[in-house]
Amino acid sequence: MSLQAGKILRWLSLLAAVFAFGLVMFGAFVRLSNAGLSCPDWPTCYGQATWPQHAQAVARADAAFPDRPYEAHKAWREQVHRMLAGTLGVLVLVLALLVAWRDRRTRRQVIVGAVCAAAGVATYMRGEYAVSSALSAMAILSPTLGAWRWRESGACRIVVLALAVIIFQAMLGMWTVTLLLKPIVVTGHLLGGMTTFALLGYAAVRFAGVGAADDALAGLRRLVVLGIVLLACQIALGGWTSSNYAALACGFGDAAFPQCLGQWWPPGDYHQGFILWRGIGVDFEGGILDQGARTAIQMVHRIGALVVFCYLGWLSHRLARRGLRWCGIAVATALVCQVLLGISNVHFGLPLPVATAHNGMAALLLFTLVATLARTQRRHDAAGALP
């Protein structure tokens, strides 16, 4: 590839990563402002490509969905979020085609995935749900196999894999609406968004030439990977806490932290709190769990936060001592900010700006680890990733 084409690829991957981060933030804003079911259908909103804006359109919307009255201040948030997600999907498709263009089989599988995804949406809107599910499965499988079989290493395969994740994200977004905010689906949607951002962020730093001159830092890779796994588990716990409306299960104010309900270990129903599947047809908006189950979820989330804080704190120190001083500082800074935001959520009663920032800081903390992982890998792998 020419120098100019390589520069385009680097800037396009950076744009996709930044866009994905913005989408994660906006998705958190939609979810935390209780707008997740503000459009009762998918991918349209009350049957419209945008959302009802005139009196007649609003009247038709209320008549078509009497159980879900139209709320203008919420509906636009949900539909704009979907539009942004679609824009990111197109951006990543272009990026995937660009990196896979010289490999015929991978290029074909990327195109097949995109076509199947579009056909899956069209058939879903016509009510052909079985056909739509089959097409969606093919849309996910095709680019995944393309990334798996491709001989290219590094960022190119990651970009193609990110396309498959985004298609699966679209399905999770659909299920979030159709399954009425089922916690396991909402949590999976959060993890999918974080995964998309992490993959695109990794690709961006690798295309930028980030890496080591030799294998002197190879010993740190497993430590960083373990940190990513622990943080991913904690993000999942955070999603489970939010989707079950357990963020304020310990109350708020001075009595809610470090204690919970004025106790160091309050009674909680850990069995009910972690039942992942509760059947079809349950409306989870506002939560269905009792106080004991929500308390159990909150306590496990806090224990997870303590484990992650201790490990990543130690890891940041280890990175600094092994020559990755700025990586260690970035991890430590993001970690401290994330903990302070979490405490602020409890102390101030989950204000929307703080809760949204807590989600965004989790993504940034994940990015610091992903960028550190890229820093421990050989630089020639990044250069070789350019088609």
N, C-alpha and C positions, 0 to 999 in steps of 0.2 A: 504494500500500500504506500502511496506517496506521503510525503511529510504533511501536505495540506489535508489529505483525507484522514490521516492519523490524528491531526489536530481537531478536525470535526468530530471524530469519534470520541475523543477525550472530553470535549465540551458538551457533547450530547449526553454522554454518560453522567457528567456532573449535573447537567440540567435535570435529568431524570431522577437522580438521587435527591436533589433539593426539592423537586416537585413532590416526590414521595414523602419526604419529611413534612412538607406543608399539608399534604393530604392526611397524614397521620394526626397532625394537630387539629385539622378541621373536623376529622372524624370523631376525635375525642370531644370537641366542642358540641357536635351534633348529639352524641350519645349522652353527655353530661347535662345538656340542656333539655333532656327528655323529649327529643325530637325523632327518636329512632323509628317510631310508628306513625309519624305525621303524614306519610304517604302510604295508604293501606294497600296499594298495588305496586307492582314492579314489572318493568323498569319505568313505567309511566307513573305520574302522580295524579291520582283521581282521573285517570284516563287521558292525561295531557302530557305532552313531551316536556313542558316546563312545569307549571303549577297554576291552578285557577287564580285569576287576578281580577275578573270582573264579576259583577253581582250575579249575572245569569249563570256564569260558569261555576260560581260558588254554590248557587242553588242546585244545579245539576249534580255537583259533587256530593252535597249533603243528601240528596235524594238517592244517589247510587250507593252511598256508604252511610246509612243511617246510624250504624253503630260506631262510626268514627267521624264525628263532625270535623269539618275543615277548620284548621287553625293556621292562618296565614303566616304568623311570626315563626312557626315551626316548619311548615311545609317547604318553604324556600330553602331552608338549611339542608334538609334531607335531599332534595332534588339537586341542588348545587353540588352537594357532596358526590352524588352519583355522576354528574357531569364531569367533575374533576377526575373521578376515578376512571371514567371512560377516556378522558384526555391522556391520562398517564398510560393507560393500556395502549393507545395508539402510539405514543412516544416510545414505549418499550418495544412495540412491534417493529417500528422503524429501526431502532437500535439493534434488535435481534437480526433483522434482515441484513443490516449493514455488516455485522460481524460474521454472519454465516454465508455471505454471498458467494464466496469462492468454493464452498462445499455444497454440492448439488443436493445430496441427501438431506443434510441438516436444513438447508434452505427450503426444500420441499416440505419437510415436517413442520417448520415454522408457519409456512403458508397454509398447510392443511389445518393446523391448530387454530389459526385466525379465522379461517372460513367456517370451521365447525363451531367456533364460539359464536360468530354472528348468526349462523343458522340456528343454533340452540336458543338464542334470544328470540328470534323470529317465531320459531315453533312454540316456544313457551307462551308468547303473547297470543297465539292462536288457540291455546288450550291443549296442545298436544304434548302433555307433560312427559310421557314415556319416551317419545322421540327426542324431546329436548334434553332429557337426562342422558340419553345415549350419546347425543352429539356433544354435550358438555364434557362427558367423560373422555371422548375422543380428543376434544380440544385440549384437555389437560395432558393426556397421555402422549400425544404426538410430539410437542416440543420437549417434554421430559425425556422421551426416548432419543430425540435428536441431540440433547445435551449429553445424555449418557453414552451414546455410541460415538460421538464426535471425537476425533483424535486430538483436536485442539485442547490445550490446557488453560487453566487460569480464567481470566475475566470473560472470555468469549462464551464459555460454557455457562458461566454464572448468569450472563445476560439472557441466554435462551431459557435457562431454568426460571429466571424471574418472570418471564412471559407466562409460563405455566402456572406459577404461583398467583399472578394477577388474574388469570382466568378462573382459578379456583376461588380467589377472593370475590369475584363477581357472583359466584354461586352462593358463597357464604352470605353476601349482602342480600341476595334473594331470600335465602332461608331465614335470615334475621327478621324479615318482614312476614313471610308466610308462616313461620313457626312462632311468631309473637314474642320476640326477644328471648327465646330460649337461651339460658345462660351459657350452655356449652357451645352454642353457635356464636353468640356474641363474643365469648372469650376466644374462640377460634378465629373470628374475624379480626380481633385485635392482634392476635399472634400472626395472622397472615399479613396484616399491614406492616408490622414490625419486621417480618421476614423479608418482605418486598424491599423495604427501605435498607435493611442490612445487606441484601444481595446487591442492590444497585450502588450502595455506598462502597462496598468492597470493590465492585467493578470499576467505579470511578477512581479510587485511589490506585488501583493496579494499572489502569490505563494511563494514569498520570506518572507512572514510572516508580512508584513507591516500592521499596524492597531493600534487601540487604545485599552487599557485595559478595558474601559467601554464606556458609552455613553456621557461622559462629553463634547465631541467635536461635538456632533450631531447637535447642533445649527449652526455650520459653514457649514454644507453640502449644504444647499440651496444657501448660498452665493457663494460657490465654483461652484455649478452647474450653477448658473446664469452667473458666469464668463466664464465658458466653452461655454455656449450658445452665449454670446456676442462675444467671440473670434472666434467661428465657423462662425458667421455672418460676422465678419471682414475678415476672411480667404476667405469666399465666395466672398466678395467684391474685395479682392485682386486677386482672380482667374478671376473674371469678368473684372477687369482692365487689367490684363495681356492678357487674351484671346481676348480682343477688341483692343489691342495695344494702350492702353491709359496711359501707365506708364509715358510717357514724354509729355502728353497733355498740361502740364503747362510750357513746355520748360525745360531747365536745366541750372545749374549755379546759381548765386546769386539771379537772378530775379524770379526763379521758386519756391523758398521756403523762408519764409513762405507764400509769395504772390504767385499768379498763373497768369502768363502772365502779371506781373507787377501790378495786381489788387488783392484786398482782396476778391472780389466776381465777377469774370468775367462772362459774359453771357454764358449760356450753354443750350443745348437741352436735358432736363431731360427725355422727353418722348421717343425720339429716342434712347437715351443712355441705356434705361432699357427695351427695347422690347426683351423678352426672346427667342422668336421663330420667325424666319424669313423665314420659308419654307425650302424645300428640293432643293439641287442642287447648293446652293450658296457656293463659295469658299471663306472662311474667312481668308486665309493666307495673312498676311499683314494688315488685317482689312478692313472693308468696310464703317465705320462710318466717318462722317465729323468732323471737329475740334470742333464744338459746342457740339456734343454728347460725344466725348472723354473727353472734359473738364468737362462735367457734371459728368461722371463716376469718374474721378480723384478727383473732389471736394467731392463727396459722400464718396469715400474711405478715404479721409483725415478727414472728420467729424467722420466717424466710428472709425478711429484710435484715435481721441481725446477722444471719449466716452470710448473706451476700456482702453486707458491709464489712464484716471481718475478713472475708476472703479477698475481696477486691481491694481493701485497704492494704492487706499484706502484699497482694500482687503489684499494686502501684509502687510500693517500696522496692520490691524485687526488680521491677522494670527499671527504676531509676538507678539501681546499683549495677545493673548489667549494661548500662550505656544508653538506655532508652529513656532518658530523663524527661523529655517533653511528653512522651506517651504516658509515663507514670503520673506526671502532673495533670494531664488531661483526664485520665481515669479518676484520680483522686478528687479533682475539682467537680467533675460531673457527679461523682458519688455523693459528696457532701451536699451539693445542691439538691440532689434527689431526696436525700434523707430529710433535709430541712423543709422541702416542699411537702413531703408526706406528713411531717409533724404539724406543719401549718394547716394542712387540710383538716386534721382532727381538731386542732386548737380553735380555728376560726369557723368551723362548721361547714366545711366543703364549699368554699366560694368558687364560682365557676372559673374565674381566671387562674386561680391557684391549682384547681383540679386539672384543668387543661394543661397547664405548664408542667404538672407532675407527670402526665402522660408523655409530653414532648421531651422532658428531661430523661425519661427512661429510654426513649429512642436515641437521644444523644449519647447517653452512657453506653448503649449497645454499639453505637457507631465508633466510639473511642476504642472499644475492644476489637471490633472488626478491623479498624485501621491499624491497630497494634499487631493483629495477626498478619496483616499484609506486610507490615514492616519487618516481620521475622522471616519472611520468605525471600527467596533469591530474586534479585532485580531482573535477571535475564528472563525469568518466567513471565514477568509483566510485559517486558518488551516483546517476547515471543507470542504473547496473546493477541497482538495486533495483526489482523489479517493482511 
